[in-house]
Amino acid sequence: MIAIENLTFSYTSSAPYLIEDMSMVIPKGQFVSIIGENGSAKSTLIKLIVGLLNPIKGKITLNEKSMAYVPQRMESFNKEFPITVEEVYK
């Protein structure tokens, strides 16, 4: 189960929030799609869920364990849950 509680995020302290006070639960075994327009923070949300970014406020847990960034835990997590995040190159 992935639980997101009161998640708030911005890339800088002077920028507006990209995600504000978001909460949701994804039950174990359930598939989800994150869809939206360009620039709607889809990739940012995934990066927060897997611990590549830290929220300003709120918490994310995987099976009741915090997903705050810890390098050793990220290596283990990425073996079980590989992700692909789109990056645009110019």
Phi and psi in radians as a Rosetta constraint file:
Dihedral C 1 N 2 CA 2 C 2 CIRCULARHARMONIC -1.914 0.35
Dihedral N 2 CA 2 C 2 N 3 CIRCULARHARMONIC 2.185 0.35
Dihedral C 2 N 3 CA 3 C 3 CIRCULARHARMONIC -2.074 0.35
Dihedral N 3 CA 3 C 3 N 4 CIRCULARHARMONIC 2.254 0.35
Dihedral C 3 N 4 CA 4 C 4 CIRCULARHARMONIC -2.031 0.35
Dihedral N 4 CA 4 C 4 N 5 CIRCULARHARMONIC 2.177 0.35
Dihedral C 4 N 5 CA 5 C 5 CIRCULARHARMONIC -2.200 0.35
Dihedral N 5 CA 5 C 5 N 6 CIRCULARHARMONIC 2.061 0.35
Dihedral C 5 N 6 CA 6 C 6 CIRCULARHARMONIC 0.885 0.35
Dihedral N 6 CA 6 C 6 N 7 CIRCULARHARMONIC 0.764 0.35
Dihedral C 6 N 7 CA 7 C 7 CIRCULARHARMONIC -1.292 0.35
Dihedral N 7 CA 7 C 7 N 8 CIRCULARHARMONIC 2.238 0.35
Dihedral C 7 N 8 CA 8 C 8 CIRCULARHARMONIC -2.326 0.35
Dihedral N 8 CA 8 C 8 N 9 CIRCULARHARMONIC 2.378 0.35
Dihedral C 8 N 9 CA 9 C 9 CIRCULARHARMONIC -2.605 0.35
Dihedral N 9 CA 9 C 9 N 10 CIRCULARHARMONIC 2.492 0.35
Dihedral C 9 N 10 CA 10 C 10 CIRCULARHARMONIC -2.587 0.35
Dihedral N 10 CA 10 C 10 N 11 CIRCULARHARMONIC 2.569 0.35
Dihedral C 10 N 11 CA 11 C 11 CIRCULARHARMONIC -1.270 0.35
Dihedral N 11 CA 11 C 11 N 12 CIRCULARHARMONIC -0.498 0.35
Dihedral C 11 N 12 CA 12 C 12 CIRCULARHARMONIC -2.396 0.35
Dihedral N 12 CA 12 C 12 N 13 CIRCULARHARMONIC 2.784 0.35
Dihedral C 12 N 13 CA 13 C 13 CIRCULARHARMONIC -1.194 0.35
Dihedral N 13 CA 13 C 13 N 14 CIRCULARHARMONIC -0.382 0.35
Dihedral C 13 N 14 CA 14 C 14 CIRCULARHARMONIC -1.633 0.35
Dihedral N 14 CA 14 C 14 N 15 CIRCULARHARMONIC -0.162 0.35
Dihedral C 14 N 15 CA 15 C 15 CIRCULARHARMONIC -1.538 0.35
Dihedral N 15 CA 15 C 15 N 16 CIRCULARHARMONIC 2.693 0.35
Dihedral C 15 N 16 CA 16 C 16 CIRCULARHARMONIC -1.156 0.35
Dihedral N 16 CA 16 C 16 N 17 CIRCULARHARMONIC 2.742 0.35
Dihedral C 16 N 17 CA 17 C 17 CIRCULARHARMONIC -1.128 0.35
Dihedral N 17 CA 17 C 17 N 18 CIRCULARHARMONIC 2.356 0.35
Dihedral C 17 N 18 CA 18 C 18 CIRCULARHARMONIC -1.473 0.35
Dihedral N 18 CA 18 C 18 N 19 CIRCULARHARMONIC -0.602 0.35
Dihedral C 18 N 19 CA 19 C 19 CIRCULARHARMONIC -2.291 0.35
Dihedral N 19 CA 19 C 19 N 20 CIRCULARHARMONIC 2.278 0.35
Dihedral C 19 N 20 CA 20 C 20 CIRCULARHARMONIC -2.327 0.35
Dihedral N 20 CA 20 C 20 N 21 CIRCULARHARMONIC 2.086 0.35
Dihedral C 20 N 21 CA 21 C 21 CIRCULARHARMONIC 0.919 0.35
Dihedral N 21 CA 21 C 21 N 22 CIRCULARHARMONIC 0.808 0.35
Dihedral C 21 N 22 CA 22 C 22 CIRCULARHARMONIC -1.543 0.35
Dihedral N 22 CA 22 C 22 N 23 CIRCULARHARMONIC 2.350 0.35
Dihedral C 22 N 23 CA 23 C 23 CIRCULARHARMONIC -2.362 0.35
Dihedral N 23 CA 23 C 23 N 24 CIRCULARHARMONIC 2.441 0.35
Dihedral C 23 N 24 CA 24 C 24 CIRCULARHARMONIC -2.913 0.35
Dihedral N 24 CA 24 C 24 N 25 CIRCULARHARMONIC 2.797 0.35
Dihedral C 24 N 25 CA 25 C 25 CIRCULARHARMONIC -2.239 0.35
Dihedral N 25 CA 25 C 25 N 26 CIRCULARHARMONIC 2.299 0.35
Dihedral C 25 N 26 CA 26 C 26 CIRCULARHARMONIC -1.951 0.35
Dihedral N 26 CA 26 C 26 N 27 CIRCULARHARMONIC 1.890 0.35
Dihedral C 26 N 27 CA 27 C 27 CIRCULARHARMONIC -1.104 0.35
Dihedral N 27 CA 27 C 27 N 28 CIRCULARHARMONIC 2.643 0.35
Dihedral C 27 N 28 CA 28 C 28 CIRCULARHARMONIC -0.982 0.35
Dihedral N 28 CA 28 C 28 N 29 CIRCULARHARMONIC 2.336 0.35
Dihedral C 28 N 29 CA 29 C 29 CIRCULARHARMONIC 1.504 0.35
Dihedral N 29 CA 29 C 29 N 30 CIRCULARHARMONIC -0.111 0.35
Dihedral C 29 N 30 CA 30 C 30 CIRCULARHARMONIC -1.554 0.35
Dihedral N 30 CA 30 C 30 N 31 CIRCULARHARMONIC 2.422 0.35
Dihedral C 30 N 31 CA 31 C 31 CIRCULARHARMONIC -1.651 0.35
Dihedral N 31 CA 31 C 31 N 32 CIRCULARHARMONIC 2.443 0.35
Dihedral C 31 N 32 CA 32 C 32 CIRCULARHARMONIC -2.333 0.35
Dihedral N 32 CA 32 C 32 N 33 CIRCULARHARMONIC 2.652 0.35
Dihedral C 32 N 33 CA 33 C 33 CIRCULARHARMONIC -2.054 0.35
Dihedral N 33 CA 33 C 33 N 34 CIRCULARHARMONIC 2.415 0.35
Dihedral C 33 N 34 CA 34 C 34 CIRCULARHARMONIC -1.917 0.35
Dihedral N 34 CA 34 C 34 N 35 CIRCULARHARMONIC 1.927 0.35
Dihedral C 34 N 35 CA 35 C 35 CIRCULARHARMONIC -2.159 0.35
Dihedral N 35 CA 35 C 35 N 36 CIRCULARHARMONIC 2.710 0.35
Dihedral C 35 N 36 CA 36 C 36 CIRCULARHARMONIC 2.929 0.35
Dihedral N 36 CA 36 C 36 N 37 CIRCULARHARMONIC 3.060 0.35
Dihedral C 36 N 37 CA 37 C 37 CIRCULARHARMONIC -1.228 0.35
Dihedral N 37 CA 37 C 37 N 38 CIRCULARHARMONIC 2.858 0.35
Dihedral C 37 N 38 CA 38 C 38 CIRCULARHARMONIC -0.973 0.35
Dihedral N 38 CA 38 C 38 N 39 CIRCULARHARMONIC 2.381 0.35
Dihedral C 38 N 39 CA 39 C 39 CIRCULARHARMONIC 1.380 0.35
Dihedral N 39 CA 39 C 39 N 40 CIRCULARHARMONIC 0.225 0.35
Dihedral C 39 N 40 CA 40 C 40 CIRCULARHARMONIC -1.629 0.35
Dihedral N 40 CA 40 C 40 N 41 CIRCULARHARMONIC 0.260 0.35
Dihedral C 40 N 41 CA 41 C 41 CIRCULARHARMONIC 1.337 0.35
Dihedral N 41 CA 41 C 41 N 42 CIRCULARHARMONIC 0.414 0.35
Dihedral C 41 N 42 CA 42 C 42 CIRCULARHARMONIC -1.105 0.35
Dihedral N 42 CA 42 C 42 N 43 CIRCULARHARMONIC -0.914 0.35
Dihedral C 42 N 43 CA 43 C 43 CIRCULARHARMONIC -1.131 0.35
Dihedral N 43 CA 43 C 43 N 44 CIRCULARHARMONIC -0.644 0.35
Dihedral C 43 N 44 CA 44 C 44 CIRCULARHARMONIC -1.069 0.35
Dihedral N 44 CA 44 C 44 N 45 CIRCULARHARMONIC -0.749 0.35
Dihedral C 44 N 45 CA 45 C 45 CIRCULARHARMONIC -1.063 0.35
Dihedral N 45 CA 45 C 45 N 46 CIRCULARHARMONIC -0.791 0.35
Dihedral C 45 N 46 CA 46 C 46 CIRCULARHARMONIC -1.079 0.35
Dihedral N 46 CA 46 C 46 N 47 CIRCULARHARMONIC -0.767 0.35
Dihedral C 46 N 47 CA 47 C 47 CIRCULARHARMONIC -1.083 0.35
Dihedral N 47 CA 47 C 47 N 48 CIRCULARHARMONIC -0.618 0.35
Dihedral C 47 N 48 CA 48 C 48 CIRCULARHARMONIC -1.181 0.35
Dihedral N 48 CA 48 C 48 N 49 CIRCULARHARMONIC -0.774 0.35
Dihedral C 48 N 49 CA 49 C 49 CIRCULARHARMONIC -1.052 0.35
Dihedral N 49 CA 49 C 49 N 50 CIRCULARHARMONIC -0.735 0.35
Dihedral C 49 N 50 CA 50 C 50 CIRCULARHARMONIC -1.540 0.35
Dihedral N 50 CA 50 C 50 N 51 CIRCULARHARMONIC 0.020 0.35
Dihedral C 50 N 51 CA 51 C 51 CIRCULARHARMONIC 1.538 0.35
Dihedral N 51 CA 51 C 51 N 52 CIRCULARHARMONIC 0.211 0.35
Dihedral C 51 N 52 CA 52 C 52 CIRCULARHARMONIC -1.348 0.35
Dihedral N 52 CA 52 C 52 N 53 CIRCULARHARMONIC -0.358 0.35
Dihedral C 52 N 53 CA 53 C 53 CIRCULARHARMONIC -2.249 0.35
Dihedral N 53 CA 53 C 53 N 54 CIRCULARHARMONIC 2.677 0.35
Dihedral C 53 N 54 CA 54 C 54 CIRCULARHARMONIC -1.872 0.35
Dihedral N 54 CA 54 C 54 N 55 CIRCULARHARMONIC 2.357 0.35
Dihedral C 54 N 55 CA 55 C 55 CIRCULARHARMONIC -1.249 0.35
Dihedral N 55 CA 55 C 55 N 56 CIRCULARHARMONIC 2.748 0.35
Dihedral C 55 N 56 CA 56 C 56 CIRCULARHARMONIC -1.239 0.35
Dihedral N 56 CA 56 C 56 N 57 CIRCULARHARMONIC -0.672 0.35
Dihedral C 56 N 57 CA 57 C 57 CIRCULARHARMONIC -2.580 0.35
Dihedral N 57 CA 57 C 57 N 58 CIRCULARHARMONIC 2.701 0.35
Dihedral C 57 N 58 CA 58 C 58 CIRCULARHARMONIC 1.660 0.35
Dihedral N 58 CA 58 C 58 N 59 CIRCULARHARMONIC 3.133 0.35
Dihedral C 58 N 59 CA 59 C 59 CIRCULARHARMONIC -2.546 0.35
Dihedral N 59 CA 59 C 59 N 60 CIRCULARHARMONIC 2.734 0.35
Dihedral C 59 N 60 CA 60 C 60 CIRCULARHARMONIC -2.223 0.35
Dihedral N 60 CA 60 C 60 N 61 CIRCULARHARMONIC 2.274 0.35
Dihedral C 60 N 61 CA 61 C 61 CIRCULARHARMONIC -2.221 0.35
Dihedral N 61 CA 61 C 61 N 62 CIRCULARHARMONIC 2.539 0.35
Dihedral C 61 N 62 CA 62 C 62 CIRCULARHARMONIC -2.047 0.35
Dihedral N 62 CA 62 C 62 N 63 CIRCULARHARMONIC 1.995 0.35
Dihedral C 62 N 63 CA 63 C 63 CIRCULARHARMONIC 0.863 0.35
Dihedral N 63 CA 63 C 63 N 64 CIRCULARHARMONIC 0.793 0.35
Dihedral C 63 N 64 CA 64 C 64 CIRCULARHARMONIC 1.204 0.35
Dihedral N 64 CA 64 C 64 N 65 CIRCULARHARMONIC 0.253 0.35
Dihedral C 64 N 65 CA 65 C 65 CIRCULARHARMONIC -1.930 0.35
Dihedral N 65 CA 65 C 65 N 66 CIRCULARHARMONIC 2.342 0.35
Dihedral C 65 N 66 CA 66 C 66 CIRCULARHARMONIC -1.054 0.35
Dihedral N 66 CA 66 C 66 N 67 CIRCULARHARMONIC 2.450 0.35
Dihedral C 66 N 67 CA 67 C 67 CIRCULARHARMONIC -1.770 0.35
Dihedral N 67 CA 67 C 67 N 68 CIRCULARHARMONIC 0.358 0.35
Dihedral C 67 N 68 CA 68 C 68 CIRCULARHARMONIC -1.032 0.35
Dihedral N 68 CA 68 C 68 N 69 CIRCULARHARMONIC 2.565 0.35
Dihedral C 68 N 69 CA 69 C 69 CIRCULARHARMONIC -1.067 0.35
Dihedral N 69 CA 69 C 69 N 70 CIRCULARHARMONIC 2.098 0.35
Dihedral C 69 N 70 CA 70 C 70 CIRCULARHARMONIC -2.455 0.35
Dihedral N 70 CA 70 C 70 N 71 CIRCULARHARMONIC 2.001 0.35
Dihedral C 70 N 71 CA 71 C 71 CIRCULARHARMONIC -0.878 0.35
Dihedral N 71 CA 71 C 71 N 72 CIRCULARHARMONIC -0.764 0.35
Dihedral C 71 N 72 CA 72 C 72 CIRCULARHARMONIC -1.139 0.35
Dihedral N 72 CA 72 C 72 N 73 CIRCULARHARMONIC -0.700 0.35
Dihedral C 72 N 73 CA 73 C 73 CIRCULARHARMONIC -1.214 0.35
Dihedral N 73 CA 73 C 73 N 74 CIRCULARHARMONIC -0.623 0.35
Dihedral C 73 N 74 CA 74 C 74 CIRCULARHARMONIC -1.114 0.35
Dihedral N 74 CA 74 C 74 N 75 CIRCULARHARMONIC -0.662 0.35
Dihedral C 74 N 75 CA 75 C 75 CIRCULARHARMONIC -1.075 0.35
Dihedral N 75 CA 75 C 75 N 76 CIRCULARHARMONIC -0.779 0.35
Dihedral C 75 N 76 CA 76 C 76 CIRCULARHARMONIC -1.147 0.35
Dihedral N 76 CA 76 C 76 N 77 CIRCULARHARMONIC -0.771 0.35
Dihedral C 76 N 77 CA 77 C 77 CIRCULARHARMONIC -1.060 0.35
Dihedral N 77 CA 77 C 77 N 78 CIRCULARHARMONIC -0.785 0.35
Dihedral C 77 N 78 CA 78 C 78 CIRCULARHARMONIC -1.158 0.35
Dihedral N 78 CA 78 C 78 N 79 CIRCULARHARMONIC -0.428 0.35
Dihedral C 78 N 79 CA 79 C 79 CIRCULARHARMONIC -1.234 0.35
Dihedral N 79 CA 79 C 79 N 80 CIRCULARHARMONIC -0.611 0.35
Dihedral C 79 N 80 CA 80 C 80 CIRCULARHARMONIC -1.517 0.35
Dihedral N 80 CA 80 C 80 N 81 CIRCULARHARMONIC -0.567 0.35
Dihedral C 80 N 81 CA 81 C 81 CIRCULARHARMONIC -2.279 0.35
Dihedral N 81 CA 81 C 81 N 82 CIRCULARHARMONIC 1.304 0.35
Dihedral C 81 N 82 CA 82 C 82 CIRCULARHARMONIC -1.158 0.35
Dihedral N 82 CA 82 C 82 N 83 CIRCULARHARMONIC 2.474 0.35
Dihedral C 82 N 83 CA 83 C 83 CIRCULARHARMONIC -2.241 0.35
Dihedral N 83 CA 83 C 83 N 84 CIRCULARHARMONIC 2.735 0.35
Dihedral C 83 N 84 CA 84 C 84 CIRCULARHARMONIC -2.219 0.35
Dihedral N 84 CA 84 C 84 N 85 CIRCULARHARMONIC 2.133 0.35
Dihedral C 84 N 85 CA 85 C 85 CIRCULARHARMONIC -1.999 0.35
Dihedral N 85 CA 85 C 85 N 86 CIRCULARHARMONIC 2.260 0.35
Dihedral C 85 N 86 CA 86 C 86 CIRCULARHARMONIC -1.199 0.35
Dihedral N 86 CA 86 C 86 N 87 CIRCULARHARMONIC 2.303 0.35
Dihedral C 86 N 87 CA 87 C 87 CIRCULARHARMONIC -2.170 0.35
Dihedral N 87 CA 87 C 87 N 88 CIRCULARHARMONIC 2.347 0.35
Dihedral C 87 N 88 CA 88 C 88 CIRCULARHARMONIC -1.689 0.35
Dihedral N 88 CA 88 C 88 N 89 CIRCULARHARMONIC 2.253 0.35
Dihedral C 88 N 89 CA 89 C 89 CIRCULARHARMONIC -1.966 0.35
Dihedral N 89 CA 89 C 89 N 90 CIRCULARHARMONIC 2.396 0.35
